[in-house]
Amino acid sequence: MKYLILPGLGNSGDNHWQSFWEKKLRNSTRVKQDDWENPKLENWMKNLEKEIERSEEKIIFIAHSLGVSLVLQWAYRNKNNKISGALLVSPSDVDSREHTPEVVRNFSPMPIIKLPFASIVVASENDPYVPIDRARYFAKKWNAEFFNIGKCGHINADSNIGAWEEGLELLRKISV
């Protein structure tokens, strides 16, 4: 199994759970982007596709924030039986000017499709980038299992969740 780690806007710093997981999970790769601060969907998509092509194993996406939008945009445009699952954490609402910055608008509209692989959406009750009801709506439309983890903000380094062991348990559910 290959794990592709997909950070969002600004990348995931040293104290972000994705960075801890990158060190902990054997066979994981962070998909690198040329510009983390001014994301362009087409550029991010090309970098993701390169990593998918490199893998000879089944792939599980581990996406956070804008990385979730990238997964959905990719799934909307591509069919690939290498993908076996996705953990989709804090899906930023790229359609909402109220909740997300203008710089991510080129990732809009958020695809509302049934994902062709096992997926889990994890959201927080006080995430400034997506209301919990909107995250639940996404999960339903994507045919993903939904987990509300309470009040953890954007589920990032500021949430002080460290290596986020509970998240690893969710990842194991789709890694079988």
N, C-alpha and C positions, 0 to 999 in steps of 0.2 A: 504494500500500500504506500502510495506517495501522498504527502500532505502539502498542498499549496496554500501558503499563508498570504492573505490578501488584505493588507492594511487599507485604511481610508485616508482622507485628506491629511497631509502633514506626516504620514507614515506613523509607525508605532515605536515610541521611544523605549529606552532600556527598562523602564518600570511598567511597561504595558504587558498584559497577559500574553499577547501574541509573541512578544520577544522572549518571554520565559518559555513558552511552548516551542519556539523555534530551536532553542537550546536543548530542550528535554525530549522532543519527539524525534526519534530516529527517522531518517528519510523525509525530512521536511525541508521546504525551500520557500523563502519569502520571495514573492514576485516583486522584482525591483521596478520602479517607475522612474522615468527621466526627470519629471517635475512633480514633486509631491504637493507643492503649494498652489499650482495652477493646473489642475488635472484636465486633460483632454481625453475624452472617452476613446477616440480612435487609437491614440498612442497607448493608453493603458490596455486596451483590448489586444493590440499587437504583442505587447510584452507578456500578457497572459497566454496568448496562443502559442508563443515560442516555448514557454514552460510546459504547456500541455503536450506539444509535439515532442519535446525532449524525453518525456516519460514513457517508459515501456510498461509501467505498472498501472493499476487502477488508481484513480485520483480522488481525494476528498478535499474540497475547498474549505478553508477556515477563514471566513471573511468577517471583517468588522466595518461598520459604518458605510462609507462610500464604496468599500470593497464589496459589500452586499449588492449595491447597484451594479457594479461591474459583473458580478456573477449572473445577475438576472439579465443584463444586456447581452452577455455572452450566450446564455442558455436560449434566449429569444432568437438569436441569429444562427446558432450552431446545434448540430446533433453529433454527439460523440459518445460512444459506449465506454470510453475510458473513465468517465466520471461516474463514481458510485455514490457520492453523497456530498452534502454541504452543511456546515454549521454556520448559520447566518446570524451574527450578533449585532444588535443595535442598528437595524437598517435605517439609515438616514432617509428622510422623506425628501428626495431631490425635487419633487413636484411642488413643495411648499416654500413660498418666499418667506413665510413667517418662521419656519423652523430651520432652514438651511441657507447658507450663503450663496450669493449669485454665482460664484466661481464653480459651483457644482451643477449648475442648471443644464450644462450640455450632456449630463447623464440622464436627463429627463426626456420623455416620461418613463416612470418606473414601469417596467413590463409587468403586466398582470396575467401571468401564464401558469399553468400547472407544470411544475418542475418534473423532468423525467427521471429524477434520482431522489433517493431518500434525503430529507432535509429537516432541519430543526431551526426555528427562529427563536432567539433569546432576546427579550426586551426588558426594560426597566420602567417603573412607574413614573419616574421623574427625569426621563431622558429629554434634554432640550431640543434634540434633533428629530424626534419622532414621538408623537403622543402614543400611549400604550394601546389605545383602541385602533389606531392606524397600523401599528405593528401587528396586532392581532388580525386585522383585515388582510394585510399582506400574507401572513402565514396561511390563512384560510385559502386565499386565491392561489397561492403557490403550492397548495397541498402539503404543507409542512406542519410538523408538530410544533406547538407553541409553548414556550416557557416564560412566565413572568417571574423575574428574580427579585421583585420588590423595588426598593428605592436605592438604586446603584448608579444614578446619573447615566452617563453615556457608556458605561461598562468599559472604562479605559483606565489609564494610570491614575487619574484623579479619583477614581472610585475606591482606590486602596484595597484591591482584591488580590494583589500579588500574582501568584501563578495560577490562580483561579481553578482550584482542584475540582469544584463542582462542574465547571465547564468541561474539564477533561472527561468527567463521567458522561456528560451529554455526547461528547465526541465519540466515546466508546460505543454508544448506542447505534451510531451510524457506521462504525468501522468494522462491523462484523460481516 
